[in-house]
Amino acid sequence: MQQMPVLQSAVAPVEGRLRRIVPSLPAIKPDRLKTAKMMVEKAVKLRKVFSVQGPYPVIRAALWARGWMERRLPYPAQRAPHCHGDEEEGGDDGDGGADFTDRVDDGEKEENVDDMYALMSRLARNETTYFYWTTRRDYIDCRSLRHDQMTNHYANSGTFTTKVGLCVNLRNLQWFDAADPDTFFPRCYRLGAEDEKHGFIEDFRRTACTSLLQHVVETSRWRRKGAEGEQQNTTNGVSDELDISERRFVGPGMIDLALNVCQEFLSVLEHGDIDVTVETSPSVEERQWAEFLQDYYMVVHEGALIRGSRVFVERCQAMLIRLQEVCPQLDTDGLKNIWIIKPGAKSRGRGIMCLNRLDEILALVDSDRALTKESKWVVQKYLERPLLVHGTKFDLRQWFLVTDWNPLTVWFYRECYLRFSTQPYSTKTLDSSVHLCNNSIQRHFQPSCDRHPGVPEDNMWSCSQFRAFLQRQGHGAEWESVVVPGMQQAVVRALQTAQDLVEPRKASFELYGADFMLGRDLRPWLLEINASPTMACSTAVTARLCPAVQLDTLRVVLDRRTDPSAYTGGFQLIYKQAAVEVPQYVGVNLLVEGAPIRRSRPPLHRQTVISNPTPTTQFPSPEDVQTTHKPSCEKISAVSAFRRSGKENRAVGEKSRQLTSTSPKREREGRTEVLNTSCVGRSCSSEQPLVVHTEPQRKARRLGLSLGANGATLVPWSLSFSVSPPHSMSDCKSLPNPGHGSHNSRSFLPQTAFEPQHRTSTRVVPSLQGPLPTLEVFSLRPNIVAGTTACCNPNLSSHLSVHRHQLFLRSEKKSMAKNEREWTGEHKH
């Protein structure tokens, strides 16, 4: 009892801490709770439950207005910093990384229990979500979703939304379209791949040669035009250091080398090297390249002069004209040979640098072995001569929406916006504030005092403002005729190359943001494609456009899903692939049709004809067959063959197996045997009957044959063979013996075709003494078995033909020996 106060004093601080941790919730009004439950039940019944991850108040408000109810997602754990192997694909302007922080801040404001939507969210925390809108695609596993659950991401879309993926896949455009990717996408290489690294080195050196030729031509033009030309060359990037009196000079040999390299390049494009059978050494050695690049840097970057360059002007002009036909990027390459290096593992402009020296580029790449090993480094030719607005560089952000990948369906937004840099454009400096227009980079710089006052202070223009600028410049019509079609074609071609790599989930969609630059001819150049483009209202332009594009996205993916004629806002359908009918899987329903192949008849079941030494047989007439129940003038019926289906053959075979299960004695009784003993031990006469062994009539059913009336029957094939008579029988010499012996034809006709209707009661087997006859096959040909009327004359043996349709005399020793044993046993009885 004395310890109770001590215990109470220990519990009191713990309860105080719990009270501070658990907030006191206000009482929920019963009527509001009832209304919330009714709305939740209605939304669940209609499958209108959504979840949003990230600060998307426009999406939430639009779905609430449509009668949807939100199911709050748990706050994701703070992500660890990305390693080099994990490329961040979502977010692009610095807002992707701020999504998590903004989500937490907004969540704290929205977590008001008395708020109706917050109360509904709590009531629906265990319900199924049917619509997901997230910042990153890996927050939701698309493969685990049901077919009626929608999400705003496709799996594997990183094949074109990453720097490496876009660089690699656009090279396969030739398999999807006749367009050349070099006409809308700057040349790009992966420095982590050894072969592409060598390709980049060759491209850098060749570009240095073409830049040198342009430098020679433009310098000559400046000298002719004087001061006017000087101003023009300054705008084009020619150094002002040309006016310095003290200049260094280099020899004219570098121009010769540049012309030779360009000529060799054109020869390769024209397949001039296809007939070279011996591997030749490179025309320019590594040492020569090192010297050439050093002189090139002195001339282009430091303003050195080339002795005697005037004599090369015409040759340089002619070479540039030829290169213009095969190099669509020659106009944008400029003079400084600037390349932009992008680490593939980062986004929003982080780590991007502009360099113009080969050794510096390679040293930068080699400094990060992890990125190099995983081929994450991407180097791309910088557009040195873009279209400028008041002397300032800009790029365009263009939205497009993909609602299906099979068939590919692309929606293009009618409006876009421009992003300006804070500094006037110049190639003398490689600073990011001049060359990178990402909002995440430019917001850290103050606008330059030297920048034209016409450039907006917030560094953004809408497309309508830009069109007005083009109209003042006299190029207003080119927006609809050049810029917009060029951007649409570039987007569709980039998607075509990745179509086979993205998982085409029907209930998914995705909004993308493509970045473009315009050349001086207003031709658009695709820079990159971003997943989860920023929707931050950072300026007056984005405050108007970003909410509009989100609302129009919902109109396309939700309203048009139930009403094909629904209003789609600023989105217009620019491409829908022709539907390709994919055949259903029929592996379990395969059907093979064909005629069954039957095994050859067993030896004991074959018909056997045994005659006197002359091994010729004929069909017996009804008069020769002596029966005890019928007259001797009965005719043998003809055989008509017919085909059966596979199932009928199996049924007949089953029935045949049941019939053949009878006793051997009954089977022997089913045979009809016509024997004649007059031929044994003496010469054959013309009236000798034949010995015929036939099978029962049920054997015909197994082969699908039936006995018919008089008439010819077409038998598929007939085997023509020759049987040599025994040499010991001189009586056979009187018979015709063309060639090596009498020719017999064995028809592939079942034995039942010759089966009489009655059986005889006698059996006589001729002598089997002497050597066995030999068999020689001559031909296999179709055979027609005539009706039995042809066999009625017993004297037909005197008119033997060379080829007759007779039965096959077995020559196997084993079968003959068995017949001899049977005959001997019968005589004993």
C-alpha positions in Angstrom: 0.0 0.0 0.0 2.9 2.3 0.6 4.2 1.9 -2.9 1.0 3.1 -4.7 1.9 6.8 -4.7 5.3 5.9 -6.2 3.6 4.0 -9.0 1.1 6.7 -9.7 3.9 9.3 -9.8 5.7 7.2 -12.4 2.7 6.7 -14.7 1.7 10.4 -14.7 4.6 11.6 -16.9 3.9 8.8 -19.4 0.2 9.7 -19.7 1.2 13.3 -20.2 3.5 12.3 -23.1 0.8 10.2 -24.7 -1.7 13.1 -24.5 0.8 15.3 -26.3 1.4 12.7 -29.0 -2.2 11.7 -29.7 -4.2 14.9 -30.7 -7.6 15.4 -29.3 -10.1 14.9 -32.1 -13.2 17.0 -32.3 -16.6 15.2 -32.1 -17.9 14.2 -35.5 -21.5 15.4 -36.2 -23.8 12.5 -36.8 -25.4 14.0 -39.8 -22.1 14.7 -41.5 -21.0 11.1 -40.8 -24.2 9.8 -42.3 -23.8 11.9 -45.4 -20.2 10.8 -45.7 -21.1 7.1 -45.5 -23.8 7.5 -48.1 -21.3 9.2 -50.5 -18.7 6.6 -49.8 -21.1 3.7 -50.5 -22.2 5.4 -53.8 -18.7 5.9 -54.9 -17.7 2.4 -54.1 -20.7 1.0 -56.0 -19.8 3.1 -59.0 -16.1 2.2 -58.7 -15.2 5.9 -58.3 -12.3 5.7 -55.8 -9.0 7.4 -56.6 -5.6 7.9 -55.0 -3.2 10.8 -55.7 0.4 10.9 -54.7 2.0 14.3 -54.9 0.7 17.9 -54.9 -2.0 17.7 -57.6 -4.8 19.9 -56.2 -6.3 20.3 -59.6 -6.6 16.5 -60.1 -8.2 16.1 -56.7 -10.7 18.9 -57.2 -11.7 17.7 -60.7 -12.3 14.1 -59.5 -14.3 15.3 -56.5 -16.4 17.3 -58.8 -17.1 14.2 -60.9 -18.3 12.3 -57.8 -15.1 10.4 -57.1 -13.9 9.8 -53.6 -10.2 9.8 -52.5 -8.5 7.0 -50.7 -5.4 8.5 -49.2 -2.1 6.7 -49.9 0.3 6.2 -47.0 3.2 8.7 -47.0 6.1 7.2 -48.8 9.3 6.8 -46.9 12.0 9.4 -47.6 14.0 8.0 -50.5 17.7 7.6 -50.1 19.9 9.5 -52.5 20.0 7.9 -55.9 23.0 5.9 -56.7 24.5 6.0 -60.2 22.7 2.8 -61.2 19.2 4.2 -60.5 18.2 6.7 -63.1 15.5 9.0 -61.9 13.0 9.1 -64.7 10.2 11.2 -63.1 10.2 15.0 -62.7 12.3 17.3 -64.8 12.2 20.9 -63.7 13.1 20.6 -60.1 9.6 20.1 -59.0 9.8 16.3 -59.0 12.1 16.3 -56.0 9.9 18.8 -54.2 6.8 16.7 -54.7 7.4 14.7 -51.5 7.9 17.8 -49.3 4.9 19.6 -50.8 2.9 16.4 -50.3 3.6 16.3 -46.6 2.9 20.0 -46.1 -0.3 19.8 -48.0 -1.2 16.6 -46.2 -0.9 18.2 -42.8 -3.4 21.0 -43.9 -5.8 18.5 -45.4 -5.8 16.1 -42.4 -8.8 17.8 -40.8 -11.2 15.2 -39.5 -14.1 17.7 -39.7 -13.5 18.1 -43.4 -15.9 16.1 -45.5 -13.4 14.8 -48.0 -11.0 13.9 -45.3 -13.7 12.0 -43.4 -14.7 10.2 -46.6 -11.1 9.2 -47.2 -10.9 7.7 -43.7 -14.0 5.7 -44.4 -12.6 4.4 -47.7 -9.2 3.5 -46.4 -9.9 -0.2 -47.0 -11.6 0.1 -50.4 -10.1 -0.7 -53.8 -8.6 2.2 -55.8 -9.7 2.4 -59.4 -7.7 5.5 -60.5 -4.1 6.3 -59.6 -2.2 9.5 -60.3 1.3 9.4 -59.0 4.5 11.3 -59.6 6.7 8.3 -60.1 5.7 5.1 -61.9 7.4 2.8 -59.3 5.0 3.9 -56.6 2.4 1.6 -58.1 3.1 -1.9 -59.5 1.3 -1.8 -62.8 1.6 -5.6 -63.1 -0.5 -6.2 -60.0 -3.4 -4.0 -61.1 -6.7 -5.3 -62.3 -8.0 -4.5 -65.8 -10.4 -2.0 -64.4 -7.8 0.0 -62.4 -6.4 3.0 -64.2 -3.0 4.5 -63.6 -1.1 7.5 -65.2 2.1 5.5 -66.0 3.2 2.8 -68.4 5.8 0.2 -67.4 9.1 0.4 -69.3 8.4 3.8 -70.7 12.0 4.7 -69.7 13.0 3.4 -73.1 12.3 6.9 -74.5 12.0 9.1 -71.4 15.7 8.6 -70.4 18.7 10.1 -72.1 20.2 6.7 -72.9 16.9 5.1 -74.0 16.1 7.9 -76.4 19.7 7.9 -77.8 19.6 4.2 -78.5 16.1 3.6 -79.7 16.0 6.5 -82.3 18.7 4.6 -84.2 16.1 2.0 -85.0 13.8 4.5 -86.7 14.6 3.1 -90.1 12.6 0.0 -89.3 9.5 2.1 -88.6 9.7 5.2 -90.8 11.7 6.4 -93.8 12.8 9.6 -91.9 16.4 10.2 -90.8 16.7 10.8 -87.1 19.5 13.3 -87.8 16.9 15.6 -89.2 15.2 16.2 -85.9 17.4 14.8 -83.2 21.0 16.0 -82.6 23.7 13.4 -82.9 24.1 11.4 -79.6 26.5 8.8 -78.3 26.9 6.7 -75.2 30.5 7.2 -73.9 30.2 4.1 -71.7 30.1 1.8 -74.8 33.5 1.4 -76.3 32.3 1.3 -79.9 30.2 4.4 -79.5 33.1 6.1 -77.8 35.2 5.6 -80.9 32.3 6.8 -83.0 32.1 10.0 -81.0 35.9 10.6 -81.3 35.6 10.3 -85.1 32.6 12.6 -85.2 34.3 15.2 -83.0 37.3 15.2 -85.4 35.2 15.3 -88.5 33.1 18.2 -87.0 36.3 20.0 -86.3 37.2 19.7 -90.0 33.8 21.0 -91.2 33.9 23.8 -88.7 37.3 24.8 -89.9 36.0 25.0 -93.5 33.1 27.2 -92.4 35.6 29.4 -90.4 37.7 29.9 -93.6 34.7 30.8 -95.7 33.2 33.2 -93.2 36.5 34.9 -92.4 37.0 35.6 -96.1 33.5 37.0 -96.3 34.2 39.3 -93.4 37.3 40.6 -94.9 35.5 41.5 -98.1 32.6 43.2 -96.5 34.6 45.1 -93.9 32.8 46.4 -90.9 29.4 45.1 -92.0 30.8 41.7 -92.3 32.6 42.0 -88.9 29.2 42.5 -87.2 27.7 39.5 -89.0 30.6 37.2 -88.1 30.4 38.3 -84.5 26.7 37.2 -84.4 27.6 33.9 -86.1 30.3 33.1 -83.4 33.5 34.3 -85.2 35.8 35.6 -82.5 36.4 39.3 -82.1 40.0 38.5 -81.6 40.4 38.8 -85.4 40.9 42.5 -84.9 43.9 42.0 -82.7 47.1 43.2 -84.4 49.3 40.6 -82.7 48.1 37.3 -83.9 49.6 33.9 -84.1 49.7 32.0 -87.4 49.4 28.4 -88.3 50.3 26.7 -91.6 47.8 26.0 -94.4 48.4 22.2 -94.1 45.5 21.9 -91.7 43.0 23.0 -94.4 44.4 20.4 -96.8 43.9 17.8 -94.0 40.4 18.9 -93.3 39.5 18.8 -97.0 40.9 15.2 -97.3 39.0 14.0 -94.3 35.7 15.5 -95.7 36.4 13.9 -99.1 37.0 10.5 -97.5 33.8 10.9 -95.5 31.8 11.5 -98.6 33.5 8.6 -100.3 32.4 6.3 -97.5 28.8 7.6 -97.7 28.9 6.9 -101.5 30.2 3.3 -100.7 33.5 4.2 -102.5 35.4 1.9 -100.0 33.3 -1.2 -100.8 35.8 -2.6 -103.3 38.8 -2.2 -101.0 39.9 -5.8 -100.2 43.1 -5.0 -98.3 42.8 -3.3 -94.9 44.6 0.0 -95.2 46.1 2.1 -92.5 44.1 5.3 -91.5 44.8 8.3 -93.7 45.5 10.5 -90.7 47.6 9.1 -87.8 46.9 9.8 -84.2 49.9 12.2 -84.0 48.5 14.2 -86.9 45.1 14.4 -85.3 46.6 15.7 -82.1 48.5 18.4 -84.0 45.4 19.3 -86.1 43.2 19.7 -83.0 45.7 21.9 -81.3 45.9 24.2 -84.4 42.1 24.1 -84.6 41.7 25.3 -81.0 44.2 28.1 -81.7 42.3 29.3 -84.8 38.7 28.9 -83.7 39.0 29.5 -79.9 42.0 31.9 -79.7 41.7 33.8 -83.0 44.9 32.6 -84.7 45.2 33.1 -88.5 45.9 30.6 -91.3 48.6 31.6 -93.8 47.4 31.6 -97.3 43.9 30.6 -96.5 42.4 32.8 -99.3 43.5 30.3 -101.9 41.4 27.6 -100.2 38.1 29.6 -100.1 36.6 28.2 -103.3 37.5 24.6 -102.5 36.1 25.0 -99.0 32.8 26.4 -100.4 32.5 23.6 -102.9 33.1 21.0 -100.2 30.5 22.6 -97.8 27.9 22.5 -100.6 28.5 18.8 -101.0 28.4 18.2 -97.3 25.2 20.1 -97.0 23.4 17.5 -99.0 24.3 14.6 -96.7 24.7 16.3 -93.3 21.4 17.8 -92.2 23.0 19.2 -89.0 25.7 21.1 -90.7 24.0 24.5 -90.3 23.5 24.0 -86.6 27.0 22.6 -85.9 28.5 26.1 -85.8 32.2 26.9 -85.5 33.2 26.0 -81.9 32.4 22.3 -81.9 30.6 22.4 -78.6 29.1 19.2 -77.2 26.8 18.8 -74.2 27.6 16.1 -71.7 24.7 14.6 -69.7 25.0 12.1 -66.9 22.2 9.6 -67.4 21.7 9.0 -63.7 20.5 12.5 -63.0 17.6 14.8 -64.0 16.5 18.4 -64.0 19.7 19.6 -65.5 21.9 18.3 -62.7 25.5 17.5 -63.8 25.0 18.8 -67.4 28.0 20.5 -68.9 29.0 22.1 -72.2 32.6 21.4 -73.4 34.4 22.0 -76.7 37.7 20.1 -76.3 38.0 16.4 -76.9 40.5 15.7 -74.1 38.3 17.5 -71.5 35.3 15.5 -72.5 37.1 12.2 -72.2 38.7 13.1 -68.9 35.3 14.1 -67.5 33.8 10.8 -68.5 36.7 8.7 -67.2 36.5 10.5 -63.8 33.3 8.6 -62.9 33.9 4.9 -63.5 30.5 3.9 -62.2 28.6 5.9 -64.8 31.1 4.8 -67.5 30.7 1.1 -66.7 26.9 1.3 -66.9 27.0 3.3 -70.2 25.1 6.2 -68.4 27.2 9.0 -69.9 25.6 10.6 -72.9 27.2 13.2 -75.2 25.2 15.1 -77.7 26.1 17.7 -80.3 25.1 21.2 -79.1 23.0 23.3 -81.4 25.4 26.3 -81.7 23.1 28.3 -84.0 19.6 28.2 -82.6 16.8 30.7 -83.2 17.1 33.5 -80.7 14.5 35.9 -79.2 16.1 39.3 -78.6 19.5 37.6 -78.5 18.5 35.1 -75.8 18.3 31.4 -76.1 15.1 29.5 -75.3 13.5 26.1 -75.6 9.9 24.9 -75.8 8.0 22.6 -73.5 5.3 20.6 -75.4 2.8 18.2 -73.7 1.5 15.1 -75.4 -0.6 12.2 -74.0 -0.5 8.5 -74.9 -3.7 6.6 -74.2 -2.8 3.3 -75.9 0.2 1.6 -77.2 -1.5 -1.1 -79.3 -2.7 0.6 -81.5 -0.4 3.6 -80.7 -2.7 6.6 -79.9 -1.1 10.0 -79.4 -2.8 13.3 -78.3 -1.0 16.6 -78.9 -1.7 19.6 -76.8 -2.4 22.8 -78.7 -0.5 25.1 -76.4 3.0 25.1 -75.1 5.3 27.6 -73.4 8.9 28.9 -73.8 11.6 29.0 -71.2 14.4 31.6 -71.5 17.9 31.7 -70.1 18.8 34.6 -67.9 21.9 35.6 -69.9 22.4 36.7 -73.5 23.4 34.0 -75.9 27.1 33.6 -76.8 29.4 30.7 -77.6 32.4 32.5 -76.1 31.3 31.1 -72.7 30.1 27.7 -71.8 28.3 28.7 -68.6 25.1 26.9 -67.7 23.2 30.2 -67.2 23.7 30.8 -71.0 23.1 27.4 -72.5 20.7 25.6 -70.2 17.1 26.8 -70.0 15.8 24.4 -67.3 13.8 26.3 -64.7 15.5 24.4 -62.0 18.8 26.0 -63.1 17.8 29.4 -64.3 15.9 30.2 -61.1 19.2 30.4 -59.3 20.5 33.2 -61.5 19.6 36.9 -61.7 18.7 38.2 -65.2 21.6 39.9 -66.8 21.6 43.7 -67.2 22.7 43.3 -70.8 19.6 41.2 -71.7 17.1 42.7 -74.0 14.1 44.3 -72.1 11.7 42.4 -74.4 12.6 39.2 -72.6 10.1 38.5 -69.7 11.4 38.8 -66.2 9.9 35.4 -65.2 11.7 33.9 -68.2 8.6 32.4 -69.7 6.4 33.0 -72.7 3.2 31.3 -73.9 3.0 30.1 -77.5 0.6 32.9 -78.3 3.2 35.4 -77.3 5.8 33.7 -79.4 3.5 33.6 -82.4 3.0 37.3 -82.1 6.8 37.7 -82.1 7.1 35.6 -85.2 4.4 37.7 -86.8 6.4 40.8 -86.2 9.4 39.1 -87.8 7.4 38.1 -90.8 7.3 34.4 -90.0 3.8 34.1 -88.5 2.6 31.5 -90.9 5.6 29.2 -90.3 4.3 28.3 -86.8 1.5 26.2 -88.2 3.4 25.0 -91.3 6.8 24.2 -89.9 7.0 24.3 -86.1 3.9 22.4 -85.1 4.1 19.6 -87.8 7.8 19.2 -87.0 7.2 18.7 -83.3 4.3 16.2 -83.9 6.4 14.1 -86.3 9.3 14.0 -83.9 7.1 12.8 -81.1 5.4 10.1 -83.1 8.7 8.8 -84.5 10.2 8.6 -81.0 7.2 6.7 -79.7 7.3 4.3 -82.7 10.8 3.2 -81.9 9.8 2.4 -78.3 6.4 0.8 -79.0 7.7 -2.8 -78.8 9.4 -2.1 -75.5 6.7 -0.4 -73.5 4.1 -2.7 -71.8 0.8 -1.8 -73.6 -1.6 -1.9 -70.7 -5.1 -0.9 -71.8 -6.3 0.9 -68.7 -3.2 3.1 -68.4 -2.3 6.4 -69.8 0.6 8.8 -69.5 1.3 12.5 -69.9 4.7 13.5 -71.2 6.6 16.7 -71.7 8.9 17.0 -74.7 11.6 19.7 -74.9 12.4 21.3 -78.3 14.8 23.9 -79.7 14.3 25.7 -82.9 16.9 26.3 -85.6 17.2 29.5 -87.5 14.9 28.0 -90.2 12.3 27.3 -87.4 12.8 23.6 -87.8 12.3 21.9 -84.3 14.9 19.7 -82.8 13.9 17.2 -80.1 16.2 17.4 -77.0 14.5 14.9 -74.6 11.2 13.6 -73.4 10.2 13.7 -69.7 7.8 11.6 -67.7 5.8 13.3 -65.0 6.3 16.8 -66.3 6.1 19.5 -63.8 2.7 21.0 -63.0 4.0 23.7 -60.7 2.4 27.1 -61.1 5.7 29.0 -60.9 4.8 31.8 -63.3 1.8 33.4 -64.7 2.1 31.3 -67.9 2.3 28.0 -66.1 -0.4 29.0 -63.6 -2.8 29.1 -66.6 -1.5 26.3 -68.7 -0.7 23.6 -66.1 -4.2 23.4 -64.6 -5.7 23.4 -68.0 -3.6 20.5 -69.3 -4.5 18.4 -66.2 -8.3 19.0 -66.6 -8.1 18.2 -70.3 -6.2 15.0 -69.5 -9.1 13.8 -67.4 -11.5 14.8 -70.1 -9.6 12.4 -72.5 -9.0 9.5 -70.2 -12.3 9.6 -68.3 -15.0 11.5 -70.1 -14.1 10.2 -73.6 -13.9 6.6 -72.2 -17.7 6.6 -71.7 -18.6 9.1 -74.4 -16.4 9.1 -77.6 -17.8 12.5 -78.6 -16.9 14.1 -75.3 -15.0 17.5 -75.3 -11.2 16.9 -75.0 -10.1 20.5 -74.4 -6.8 21.4 -75.8 -5.8 17.9 -76.8 -6.2 16.8 -80.4 -5.7 13.3 -81.7 -2.7 13.5 -84.1 -1.9 9.8 -84.5 -3.8 6.6 -84.2 -2.1 3.5 -85.6 -4.0 1.2 -87.8 -5.4 -1.6 -85.7 -3.5 -4.8 -86.0 -5.5 -8.0 -85.4 -3.5 -10.3 -83.2 -4.7 -13.9 -83.6 -5.8 -15.6 -80.4 -3.6 -18.4 -79.0 -4.8 -21.6 -80.6 -2.2 -24.0 -79.3 -4.7 -26.2 -77.6 -7.0 -26.3 -80.7 -4.5 -27.3 -83.3 -5.9 -29.7 -86.0 -3.9 -31.9 -88.3 -5.7 -33.3 -91.3 -4.4 -36.1 -93.5 -4.8 -39.7 -94.6 -3.9 -42.4 -92.1 -1.0 -44.6 -92.9 -1.7 -48.3 -92.3 0.8 -51.0 -91.5 1.5 -53.7 -94.0 -0.6 -56.9 -93.6 1.0 -59.7 -91.5 2.6 -62.5 -93.6 0.0 -65.1 -92.6 -2.8 -62.9 -93.7 -1.6 -62.3 -97.2 -3.1 -64.1 -100.2 -1.0 -66.8 -101.5 -1.1 -68.3 -105.0 0.7 -71.5 -105.6 0.9 -73.0 -109.1 3.0 -75.4 -111.1 6.6 -74.4 -112.0 5.4 -71.5 -114.0 4.9 -68.9 -111.4 1.9 -67.3 -113.0 -1.5 -66.9 -111.3 -4.9 -65.8 -112.3 -8.2 -65.2 -110.7 -10.3 -68.3 -110.5 -13.7 -68.3 -112.2 -16.7 -69.4 -110.2 -16.8 -72.7 -112.2 -13.4 -73.6 -110.8 -14.5 -73.1 -107.2 -16.4 -76.2 -106.1 -18.8 -75.5 -103.3 -21.3 -77.6 -101.6 -24.1 -75.0 -101.2 -24.1 -72.8 -104.3 -24.0 -73.4 -108.1 -20.6 -73.1 -109.7 -21.6 -70.2 -112.1 -21.9 -67.6 -109.5 -19.9 -64.4 -110.2 -17.4 -62.7 -107.9 -18.5 -59.3 -106.9 -16.5 -56.2 -107.7 -14.8 -54.1 -105.0 -15.5 -50.4 -104.6 -13.1 -48.5 -102.4 -14.1 -45.4 -100.4 -12.5 -43.1 -98.0 -13.4 -42.7 -94.3 -12.7 -39.9 -91.9 -10.2 -40.4 -89.0 -13.0 -41.0 -86.5 -14.7 -43.6 -88.7 -11.4 -45.4 -89.2 -10.8 -45.6 -85.5 -14.4 -47.0 -85.1 -13.8 -49.6 -87.7 -10.5 -50.5 -86.2 -12.1 -51.0 -82.8 -14.8 -53.2 -84.2 -12.1 -55.2 -86.1 -10.2 -55.8 -83.0 -13.3 -57.2 -81.4 -14.0 -59.5 -84.3 -10.5 -60.8 -84.5 -10.6 -61.9 -80.9 -12.3 -65.1 -81.9 -10.6 -68.5 -81.7 -7.9 -69.5 -84.2 -10.0 -72.4 -85.3 -12.8 -70.2 -86.3 -10.4 -68.0 -88.2 -9.1 -71.0 -90.1 -12.6 -72.0 -91.1 -13.2 -68.5 -92.5 -10.7 -69.1 -95.2 -11.7 -70.4 -98.7 -9.1 -72.7 -100.2 -9.2 -74.1 -103.7 -6.6 -76.7 -104.2 -5.6 -78.9 -107.1 -3.3 -81.9 -106.7 -3.0 -82.6 -110.4 0.0 -80.3 -110.7 2.1 -82.0 -108.1 5.0 -83.9 -109.6 4.1 -83.3 -113.2 3.7 -80.7 -115.9 1.1 -77.9 -115.7 -1.8 -78.0 -118.1 -3.9 -75.1 -119.4 -6.9 -76.2 -117.3 -5.2 -76.3 -114.0 -7.1 -74.5 -111.3 -5.4 -72.1 -109.0 -4.8 -72.2 -105.3 -6.2 -69.1 -103.6 -6.1 -68.2 -99.9 -8.4 -65.3 -99.0 -9.2 -63.5 -95.8 -12.7 -63.2 -94.3 -15.0 -60.5 -95.4 -14.4 -58.6 -92.2 -10.9 -57.8 -93.3 -12.3 -55.6 -96.0 -14.0 -53.4 -93.4 -10.7 -52.6 -91.8 -9.4 -51.1 -95.0 -12.6 -49.3 -95.7 -13.7 -51.5 -98.7 -17.0 -53.1 -99.5 -18.2 -55.7 -101.9 -20.2 -54.3 -104.7 -22.0 -55.4 -107.9 -20.4 -56.0 -111.2 -18.2 -53.2 -112.3 -14.6 -52.1 -112.4 -12.8 -51.0 -109.3 -9.9 -48.6 -109.3 -7.0 -49.8 -107.2 -4.5 -47.1 -106.2 -1.3 -48.9 -107.2 0.0 -52.1 -108.7 3.4 -53.7 -108.1 5.0 -55.2 -111.1 7.7 -57.8 -110.4 9.5 -60.8 -112.0 9.7 -64.2 -110.5 12.4 -66.5 -111.9 11.2 -70.1 -112.3 13.2 -73.0 -110.8 15.9 -74.2 -113.1 15.2 -77.8 -112.4 11.7 -77.7 -113.9 12.2 -78.1 -117.7 8.5 -78.3 -118.2 8.1 -74.6 -117.8 10.2 -73.8 -120.8 7.1 -74.0 -123.0 5.6 -71.0 -121.4 6.4 -67.5 -122.5 9.5 -66.2 -120.7 10.3 -62.6 -121.7 13.2 -61.1 -119.9 14.1 -63.0 -116.8 10.8 -64.6 -116.2 7.1 -64.1 -116.1 6.0 -60.7 -114.9 3.4 -60.6 -112.2 1.5 -57.6 -110.8 0.5 -57.5 -107.1 -2.3 -55.1 -106.5 -2.6 -53.3 -103.2 -6.1 -54.6 -102.9 -7.3 -56.4 -99.8 -7.8 -60.1 -100.0 -11.5 -59.8 -99.4 -11.9 -58.4 -102.9 -11.4 -61.9 -104.3 -13.2 -63.8 -101.6 -15.9 -66.2 -102.8 -19.1 -66.4 -100.9 -18.6 -70.0 -99.8 -15.8 -72.1 -98.4 -14.5 -75.4 -99.7 -13.9 -78.3 -97.6 -10.7 -79.6 -99.2 -7.1 -78.5 -98.9 -4.3 -79.6 -101.1 -0.8 -78.0 -101.0 1.6 -78.5 -103.9 5.1 -79.8 -103.5 7.6 -77.2 -102.3 10.7 -79.2 -103.3 13.4 -77.4 -105.3 14.9 -74.0 -105.0 12.7 -71.0 -104.2 11.9 -68.5 -106.9 13.6 -65.2 -106.9 11.8 -61.8 -106.9 12.7 -58.7 -108.9 10.6 -55.6 -108.8 10.2 -53.6 -112.0 7.6 -50.9 -111.5 4.8 -49.5 -109.4 1.8 -48.3 -111.4 -1.9 -47.7 -111.1 -4.0 -50.9 -111.5 -7.6 -51.5 -112.5 -9.2 -54.7 -111.4 -12.1 -55.6 -113.7 -15.2 -57.5 -112.8 -15.3 -61.2 -112.4 -16.6 -61.7 -115.9 -13.1 -61.6 -117.2 -12.1 -64.6 -115.1 -15.0 -66.9 -116.0 -13.1 -68.8 -118.7 -10.9 -71.5 -117.3 -8.8 -71.5 -120.4 -7.4 -68.1 -119.8 -4.1 -69.6 -118.8 -3.3 -70.3 -122.4 -3.5 -66.5 -123.2 -1.2 -65.2 -120.6 0.0 -61.6 -120.9 3.2 -60.1 -119.7 1.5 -58.1 -116.9 -1.5 -59.5 -115.1 -3.3 -58.5 -112.0 -2.5 -61.5 -109.9 -1.7 -62.2 -106.3 1.7 -62.1 -104.9 3.6 -65.4 -104.4 5.3 -65.2 -101.1 9.0 -65.9 -101.2 9.9 -65.9 -97.5 11.4 -69.2 -96.5 9.9 -69.1 -93.1 6.3 -68.8 -94.4 6.9 -71.5 -97.0 8.3 -73.9 -94.5 5.3 -73.4 -92.3 2.9 -74.2 -95.2 4.9 -77.4 -95.9 4.6 -78.6 -92.3 0.8 -78.0 -92.3 0.5 -80.0 -95.6 2.5 -82.9 -94.2 0.3 -83.0 -91.1 -2.9 -83.1 -93.1 -1.7 -86.1 -95.2 -0.8 -88.0 -92.1 -4.4 -87.7 -91.0 
